[in-house]
Amino acid sequence: MHVGTGAAADVPVVALDAMGGDRAPAEIVAGALAAVEQLDVEVLLAGPPEVLARHLPGGEPPPRIRLLPASEVVAMDDEPAGAIRAKKDSSLVRCAEAVRDGHAQAMVGAGNTGATMAAALLRMGRIRGVQRPAIAVPVPVPGGDRRSLLLDVGATVDPEPEWLVQWALLGREFAKIRLGIAEPTVGLLSNGEEAGKGDDLRKRASALLGETKGFVGNVEGRDLLRATTDVVVTDGFTGNVALKTLEGALLGLSGLVFSVVDEPGAEWAASAEALKLRLLGAAAPLLPDNTGGAILLGVNGICVISHGSSSAAAIVNAVRVARESVTAGTVARLAEAVAGAG
Amino acid sequence: MHVGTGAAADVPVVALDAMGGDRAPAEIVAGALAAVEQLDVEVLLAGPPEVLARHLPGGEPPPRIRLLPASEVVAMDDEPAGAIRAKKDSSLVRCAEAVRDGHAQAMVGAGNTGATMAAALLRMGRIRGVQRPAIAVPVPVPGGDRRSLLLDVGATVDPEPEWLVQWALLGREFAKIRLGIAEPTVGLLSNGEEAGKGDDLRKRASALLGETKGFVGNVEGRDLLRATTDVVVTDGFTGNVALKTLEGALLGLSGLVFSVVDEPGAEWAASAEALKLRLLGAAAPLLPDNTGGAILLGVNGICVISHGSSSAAAIVNAVRVARESVTAGTVARLAEAVAGAG
């Protein structure tokens, strides 16, 4: 990582795709404005300048925000690889190129996840020795302050068993940085705790993972919200289903609880508003807006993927994670973790 | 199905493994006693007679319960196929044989799921044309009265795409019976709603499912608790992870809600007990004890699998499902559904 001589050069620069996400560009630009207020960071804001200007106070970027002009936009439903090939002047591709070319040390996107991944992979390349990247996401324990890191949640749906071993190494190293755990434990998501459980992929991966530091064996779906291990490794298909199942459960069950709290004429009716506020506060750490987003591990740069419905607050959290990943020297540490095991 | 000439012969007979489950035999026997009180059913209670006698009033089975003597017990952690081979006089194997030999029309077990499946498969055989069985479980919508039927949740972890098509047919026919839906819709659990999404298995299955009646395309993990389709088809590995993720989320989030309700000195403290009772009532339909258990579809008989920690109430619900599956002529209807599509 380049470290300049002046103070300004030491401030991490994060390239932010202003056009990605269901609420782009308004919420993304608002997030950028808040991020440079709250964090010691510079933001390269990528998008069509005339569009961005409409969302900036006075039509001009404030200090520590610079515009990264891009004439095209990758849509949420664009086919990922095709979009990256076709839209070379898109805000998303320009963000990945800014990291590749050293104008930024990290990128953040809340748009098309597949395209964000493809842009990062194609423009930054992979860390030496890594076969395929994986998306890692922190899963918070309800009511607790622990979290586990689940990967892959969607980058690579048909992995070889060896790739799961690399993801265990990457996830373990990143858990040290992101979760602040000295020696993270690693579990393999399976359909039973016993060593023999699993489909063909799990059985082959389990045999290989035996030699991975911190590996403790199989974990089950019900362990995901309990953080029985610090890292949970799985293929991108299963991880995506599990993560979205958790999201759906949070939504469905909170709806049920609120309908009970709101029952007309209930004994607790006078306290219903206070109770709802308190419940929302208790559930806040579980909401995607507050988890800081996912990270693409295995590419040769920092790429933070915020969820599609990101608010300005979600963007601030994602920029914070990107910034902290830069200052921790994450890419070099991940490269070392993979090289050391090879 | 044999139908006798007297009224007694028309009462469905359910073989119940009294020795299977974390709370066996006490809760299972209690469940049998309650079942024959509440339902128009006979129970063949399988286990060592001297053990069962200790849990029966006066040491004798009451009317409509008969003992099915068995000297061995399959343990929760026994290797499934090996246990069935080795323990030929186990209560579990005797239940499956009772169905095979026509002494019962259905079996219910709350023990080792793999062994229950193996016993049913090896003793009853498969429905003609079915390649592999699948375990189907109803997933309730929180606060709603709808449910979806998820399969497979653990019988077959490495299916061929063609088997998923058979499970769609079996699941759809069983949803008509169990959920009372005239024309059930079917979704394929995947990592995105778009048709192109999925791993290799999903892409191949999706192409084949196009011709299956009721198939509407991909669904995601977050759809599981919303019943966006009546039937959700997946492989046994992913289904098991998703189901246990749901269970873990229910447990983790209810713990969080109760800790808020129980906060000392809270504005709602005086109503905390009433509120908790009401919340428990609202969540009751979601608890495994109350869903009636899973069913093994594709074997040539009715095999209901109740969860490992089944209470007496769970056993009554499982016996009810077994009984209703018998009276609906489920096996014949499933056979017809598969044959009709072949």
Boltz contact constraints between the chains, C-beta under 6 A:
constraints:
  - contact:
      token1: [A, 142]
      token2: [B, 252]
      max_distance: 6.0
  - contact:
      token1: [A, 142]
      token2: [B, 253]
      max_distance: 6.0
  - contact:
      token1: [A, 142]
      token2: [B, 256]
      max_distance: 6.0
  - contact:
      token1: [A, 143]
      token2: [B, 256]
      max_distance: 6.0
  - contact:
      token1: [A, 143]
      token2: [B, 259]
      max_distance: 6.0
  - contact:
      token1: [A, 154]
      token2: [B, 191]
      max_distance: 6.0
  - contact:
      token1: [A, 157]
      token2: [B, 199]
      max_distance: 6.0
  - contact:
      token1: [A, 158]
      token2: [B, 199]
      max_distance: 6.0
  - contact:
      token1: [A, 158]
      token2: [B, 200]
      max_distance: 6.0
  - contact:
      token1: [A, 191]
      token2: [B, 154]
      max_distance: 6.0
  - contact:
      token1: [A, 191]
      token2: [B, 237]
      max_distance: 6.0
  - contact:
      token1: [A, 191]
      token2: [B, 240]
      max_distance: 6.0
  - contact:
      token1: [A, 199]
      token2: [B, 157]
      max_distance: 6.0
  - contact:
      token1: [A, 199]
      token2: [B, 158]
      max_distance: 6.0
  - contact:
      token1: [A, 199]
      token2: [B, 237]
      max_distance: 6.0
  - contact:
      token1: [A, 200]
      token2: [B, 158]
      max_distance: 6.0
  - contact:
      token1: [A, 220]
      token2: [B, 244]
      max_distance: 6.0
  - contact:
      token1: [A, 221]
      token2: [B, 241]
      max_distance: 6.0
  - contact:
      token1: [A, 221]
      token2: [B, 244]
      max_distance: 6.0
  - contact:
      token1: [A, 221]
      token2: [B, 245]
      max_distance: 6.0
  - contact:
      token1: [A, 222]
      token2: [B, 244]
      max_distance: 6.0
  - contact:
      token1: [A, 222]
      token2: [B, 247]
      max_distance: 6.0
  - contact:
      token1: [A, 222]
      token2: [B, 248]
      max_distance: 6.0
  - contact:
      token1: [A, 224]
      token2: [B, 245]
      max_distance: 6.0
  - contact:
      token1: [A, 224]
      token2: [B, 248]
      max_distance: 6.0
  - contact:
      token1: [A, 225]
      token2: [B, 248]
      max_distance: 6.0
  - contact:
      token1: [A, 225]
      token2: [B, 249]
      max_distance: 6.0
  - contact:
      token1: [A, 225]
      token2: [B, 252]
      max_distance: 6.0
  - contact:
      token1: [A, 237]
      token2: [B, 191]
      max_distance: 6.0
  - contact:
      token1: [A, 237]
      token2: [B, 199]
      max_distance: 6.0
  - contact:
      token1: [A, 238]
      token2: [B, 238]
      max_distance: 6.0
  - contact:
      token1: [A, 238]
      token2: [B, 241]
      max_distance: 6.0
  - contact:
      token1: [A, 240]
      token2: [B, 191]
      max_distance: 6.0
  - contact:
      token1: [A, 241]
      token2: [B, 221]
      max_distance: 6.0
  - contact:
      token1: [A, 241]
      token2: [B, 238]
      max_distance: 6.0
  - contact:
      token1: [A, 241]
      token2: [B, 242]
      max_distance: 6.0
  - contact:
      token1: [A, 242]
      token2: [B, 241]
      max_distance: 6.0
  - contact:
      token1: [A, 242]
      token2: [B, 245]
      max_distance: 6.0
  - contact:
      token1: [A, 244]
      token2: [B, 220]
      max_distance: 6.0
  - contact:
      token1: [A, 244]
      token2: [B, 221]
      max_distance: 6.0
  - contact:
      token1: [A, 244]
      token2: [B, 222]
      max_distance: 6.0
  - contact:
      token1: [A, 245]
      token2: [B, 221]
      max_distance: 6.0
  - contact:
      token1: [A, 245]
      token2: [B, 224]
      max_distance: 6.0
  - contact:
      token1: [A, 245]
      token2: [B, 242]
      max_distance: 6.0
  - contact:
      token1: [A, 245]
      token2: [B, 245]
      max_distance: 6.0
  - contact:
      token1: [A, 246]
      token2: [B, 249]
      max_distance: 6.0
  - contact:
      token1: [A, 247]
      token2: [B, 222]
      max_distance: 6.0
  - contact:
      token1: [A, 248]
      token2: [B, 221]
      max_distance: 6.0
  - contact:
      token1: [A, 248]
      token2: [B, 222]
      max_distance: 6.0
  - contact:
      token1: [A, 248]
      token2: [B, 224]
      max_distance: 6.0
  - contact:
      token1: [A, 248]
      token2: [B, 225]
      max_distance: 6.0
  - contact:
      token1: [A, 249]
      token2: [B, 225]
      max_distance: 6.0
  - contact:
      token1: [A, 249]
      token2: [B, 246]
      max_distance: 6.0
  - contact:
      token1: [A, 249]
      token2: [B, 249]
      max_distance: 6.0
  - contact:
      token1: [A, 252]
      token2: [B, 142]
      max_distance: 6.0
  - contact:
      token1: [A, 252]
      token2: [B, 225]
      max_distance: 6.0
  - contact:
      token1: [A, 253]
      token2: [B, 142]
      max_distance: 6.0
  - contact:
      token1: [A, 253]
      token2: [B, 253]
      max_distance: 6.0
  - contact:
      token1: [A, 256]
      token2: [B, 142]
      max_distance: 6.0
  - contact:
      token1: [A, 256]
      token2: [B, 143]
      max_distance: 6.0
  - contact:
      token1: [A, 256]
      token2: [B, 282]
      max_distance: 6.0
  - contact:
      token1: [A, 257]
      token2: [B, 257]
      max_distance: 6.0
  - contact:
      token1: [A, 259]
      token2: [B, 143]
      max_distance: 6.0
  - contact:
      token1: [A, 260]
      token2: [B, 278]
      max_distance: 6.0
  - contact:
      token1: [A, 260]
      token2: [B, 279]
      max_distance: 6.0
  - contact:
      token1: [A, 260]
      token2: [B, 282]
      max_distance: 6.0
  - contact:
      token1: [A, 267]
      token2: [B, 271]
      max_distance: 6.0
  - contact:
      token1: [A, 267]
      token2: [B, 274]
      max_distance: 6.0
  - contact:
      token1: [A, 268]
      token2: [B, 268]
      max_distance: 6.0
  - contact:
      token1: [A, 268]
      token2: [B, 271]
      max_distance: 6.0
  - contact:
      token1: [A, 268]
      token2: [B, 275]
      max_distance: 6.0
  - contact:
      token1: [A, 271]
      token2: [B, 267]
      max_distance: 6.0
  - contact:
      token1: [A, 271]
      token2: [B, 268]
      max_distance: 6.0
  - contact:
      token1: [A, 274]
      token2: [B, 267]
      max_distance: 6.0
  - contact:
      token1: [A, 275]
      token2: [B, 268]
      max_distance: 6.0
  - contact:
      token1: [A, 278]
      token2: [B, 260]
      max_distance: 6.0
  - contact:
      token1: [A, 279]
      token2: [B, 260]
      max_distance: 6.0
  - contact:
      token1: [A, 282]
      token2: [B, 256]
      max_distance: 6.0
  - contact:
      token1: [A, 282]
      token2: [B, 260]
      max_distance: 6.0
